[in-house]
Amino acid sequence: MYFTHAITRLPADTVAAGLTTASLGAPDAALTRQQFREYIDILLQLGLTVTTLPALPDFPDAHFVEDVAVMMPELAIITHPGAPSRRGEVHSMAPLVSRFRHAVWLGEGEHMDGGDVLMVDKRFFIGLSSRTNEAGISRFAREVEKFGYRVQAVPVASGLHLKSVVNYVGRNTVLLSAAAVDEPAFRDFRHIVLDPAEEYAGNTMWINDSLITPSGYPHTLRQLQQLELPIIQTDTSEIRKMDGGLTCLSLRF
């Protein structure tokens, strides 16, 4: 899939008040915004038109826009985030998403975070996690199967979301944690297995046949270089402190 657009949101000054399971200290708001701007520059470099929405101080996790919608050529799914504190974010995102795609809303009890949704061609692998439940996956499947997509649920044993530890990186290859190696859903793909000390680098983003990867993970970088794709490294130190990664920061379509 070739991406032409991305939707992003400026991190708020309240970013440190967001949800996190990490024990890395509080993020610096100014440095978070600097890293965000560098991320935007990379998307522009790769040829995308980027729309950046204003910060939402009342929703300190709102710059992780991927969680509130899933975009595909035929429609958009407006999710019902698994964390109650994030559910209000959908109301500020939906009007913009609806300008680009027909939008379908998940309902009460149908929990889903976009960070659990991995799309590869006409297949969706969806993490069954603390943020995405069976009801959400079932409703999602009913909506997208009309357009020829296949949906497969994948239990998430570690990490906040599926894409925290599994991502498609082109060339029929998935980058994944050692714990996910034996997952049947990914048996048809070539595997690049993450060193346990570098699991955060599993959130590497494949976009327009280039890879964007967090800086500071040399073992993962060496393995990715074997794909012979352009690789861009970028600092995500502050994003990581709030359980965020590269895919979280944009809606790409």
C-alpha positions in Angstrom: 0.0 0.0 0.0 1.3 3.4 -1.0 0.6 6.2 1.5 -0.1 9.7 0.5 -1.6 11.3 3.7 -1.0 11.2 7.4 -3.0 12.7 10.3 -1.1 13.7 13.4 -1.7 15.7 16.6 0.7 18.0 18.5 1.6 16.6 21.9 0.2 18.7 24.8 2.1 20.3 27.6 0.2 17.7 29.8 1.9 14.8 28.1 3.3 13.5 31.4 -0.2 13.0 32.8 -0.9 10.3 30.2 -1.2 6.5 30.7 2.0 4.4 30.9 3.3 1.1 32.1 7.0 2.2 31.5 9.3 3.0 34.4 11.5 5.5 32.6 10.5 8.7 34.3 8.3 11.5 33.1 8.7 12.8 29.6 9.9 16.3 28.9 7.1 18.1 27.0 9.4 20.3 25.0 11.6 17.4 23.9 8.5 15.3 23.1 7.4 18.1 20.7 10.9 18.3 19.2 10.9 14.5 18.5 7.4 14.8 17.1 8.4 17.6 14.7 11.3 15.4 13.5 8.9 12.6 12.9 6.7 14.9 10.8 9.7 16.0 8.8 10.4 12.3 8.0 6.8 11.8 6.8 7.1 14.8 4.6 10.5 13.5 3.3 8.7 10.3 2.3 6.2 12.2 0.2 3.2 12.3 2.5 0.8 15.3 3.0 0.6 15.7 6.7 -2.3 17.3 8.6 -1.4 18.2 12.2 -4.3 18.8 14.7 -3.9 21.0 17.7 -3.0 19.6 21.1 -5.7 18.4 23.5 -4.5 19.2 27.0 -7.5 17.4 28.6 -6.4 14.2 26.8 -2.6 13.8 27.3 -2.4 10.6 25.2 -4.2 12.2 22.2 -1.1 12.6 20.1 -1.1 8.8 19.8 -3.7 9.2 17.1 -3.4 5.7 15.6 -5.4 4.3 18.5 -8.7 6.1 17.7 -9.2 5.1 14.1 -8.2 2.5 11.5 -7.9 3.7 7.9 -8.2 1.6 4.8 -9.0 2.4 1.2 -12.7 1.6 1.5 -13.6 3.0 4.9 -12.5 4.1 8.3 -13.3 2.4 11.6 -13.6 4.8 14.5 -12.5 2.8 17.5 -13.8 2.6 21.1 -10.4 2.7 23.0 -9.9 0.2 25.7 -8.8 2.9 28.3 -11.8 4.9 29.5 -9.7 8.1 29.8 -9.0 8.0 26.0 -12.5 7.5 24.7 -13.2 11.2 24.4 -10.4 11.5 21.8 -12.6 10.0 19.1 -14.9 12.9 19.0 -12.2 15.4 17.8 -10.8 12.9 15.3 -13.9 11.6 13.6 -14.9 14.8 11.7 -11.5 14.9 10.0 -11.4 11.2 9.2 -14.9 11.4 7.8 -13.7 13.9 5.2 -11.5 11.2 3.7 -13.4 8.0 4.3 -16.9 6.7 5.1 -16.6 6.2 8.9 -18.1 3.4 11.0 -18.1 3.7 14.7 -17.5 0.8 17.1 -20.1 0.7 19.9 -20.2 0.4 23.7 -18.3 -2.6 24.8 -16.6 -3.1 21.4 -13.1 -2.1 22.6 -10.3 -1.6 20.2 -7.0 0.4 20.0 -5.5 1.0 16.6 -2.2 0.0 18.0 -3.5 -3.6 18.0 -4.3 -3.5 14.3 -1.7 -4.7 11.8 -2.8 -4.5 8.1 -0.8 -6.4 5.5 -2.4 -6.2 2.1 -6.0 -7.6 2.5 -5.3 -9.2 5.9 -5.7 -7.8 9.4 -3.9 -9.2 12.3 -5.6 -7.8 15.5 -4.1 -8.1 18.9 -6.4 -9.5 21.6 -5.0 -7.4 24.4 -5.8 -5.4 27.5 -7.1 -2.6 25.2 -8.8 -4.7 22.4 -11.4 -7.3 23.2 -13.2 -10.1 21.3 -16.3 -8.0 20.8 -14.3 -5.2 19.2 -12.5 -7.6 16.9 -15.8 -9.3 15.9 -17.5 -6.1 15.0 -14.4 -4.9 13.1 -14.4 -8.2 11.1 -18.1 -7.8 10.2 -17.4 -4.4 8.7 -14.2 -5.1 6.8 -15.0 -8.6 5.5 -17.6 -7.0 3.2 -14.6 -5.6 1.3 -12.7 -8.8 1.0 -10.4 -8.5 4.0 -9.5 -11.4 6.3 -9.3 -10.8 10.0 -7.2 -12.9 12.5 -7.1 -12.4 16.2 -3.7 -12.7 17.8 -3.3 -13.0 21.6 -0.9 -10.4 22.9 1.3 -12.0 25.6 3.6 -9.1 26.2 3.6 -5.4 25.4 0.8 -2.9 25.4 -0.4 -3.5 21.8 0.3 -6.1 19.1 2.3 -3.5 17.2 4.5 -2.9 20.3 6.2 -6.2 19.4 5.1 -7.2 15.9 5.3 -5.1 12.7 5.4 -5.8 9.0 8.6 -4.4 7.5 8.2 -5.2 3.8 9.5 -8.1 1.6 7.1 -10.6 3.2 8.9 -10.0 6.6 7.7 -9.4 10.1 9.8 -7.9 12.9 8.7 -9.6 16.1 9.6 -10.5 19.6 10.9 -13.9 20.6 7.6 -14.5 22.4 5.7 -14.1 19.2 7.9 -16.3 17.0 5.7 -19.4 17.4 2.4 -17.5 16.8 0.6 -19.4 13.9 -0.7 -16.1 12.4 2.8 -15.2 11.2 4.1 -18.6 10.0 3.8 -17.6 6.4 6.2 -14.6 6.8 10.0 -14.4 7.1 10.9 -13.5 10.7 13.4 -11.0 12.0 13.5 -11.8 15.7 14.2 -9.0 18.2 16.9 -9.3 20.8 15.0 -9.2 24.2 17.0 -6.1 25.1 15.8 -4.3 22.0 12.1 -5.2 22.0 11.1 -1.5 21.8 12.6 -1.4 18.3 9.8 -3.8 17.3 7.7 -0.7 16.6 9.5 0.0 13.3 7.3 1.5 10.6 7.3 0.4 7.0 6.0 3.2 4.8 6.4 3.7 1.0 9.0 1.0 1.0 11.2 2.8 3.5 11.7 1.9 7.2 11.5 4.3 10.1 13.1 2.8 13.2 13.9 4.1 16.7 17.5 5.1 17.1 19.8 3.3 19.6 19.0 -0.3 18.8 22.1 -1.6 16.8 21.3 -5.3 16.7 17.8 -4.6 15.2 19.3 -2.1 12.8 21.8 -4.6 11.5 19.0 -7.1 10.9 16.8 -4.6 9.1 19.7 -3.6 6.8 19.5 -7.1 5.4 16.2 -6.1 3.7 18.1 -3.6 1.6 15.5 -0.9 2.1 16.1 2.8 3.0 16.2 3.1 6.8 15.7 6.3 8.7 16.5 6.4 12.4 14.9 8.8 14.8 15.0 9.5 18.5 11.8 8.5 20.4 13.2 8.6 24.0 10.3 10.8 25.3 7.6 8.9 23.3 8.8 5.6 24.8 8.3 6.9 28.3 4.5 7.0 27.6 4.4 3.5 26.0 4.3 5.2 22.6 6.1 4.2 19.4 6.5 5.4 15.8 3.3 3.9 14.4 1.2 5.4 17.3 2.0 9.0 16.1 0.1 9.0 12.8 -2.9 7.8 10.9 -1.5 6.9 7.5 -3.6 6.3 4.3 
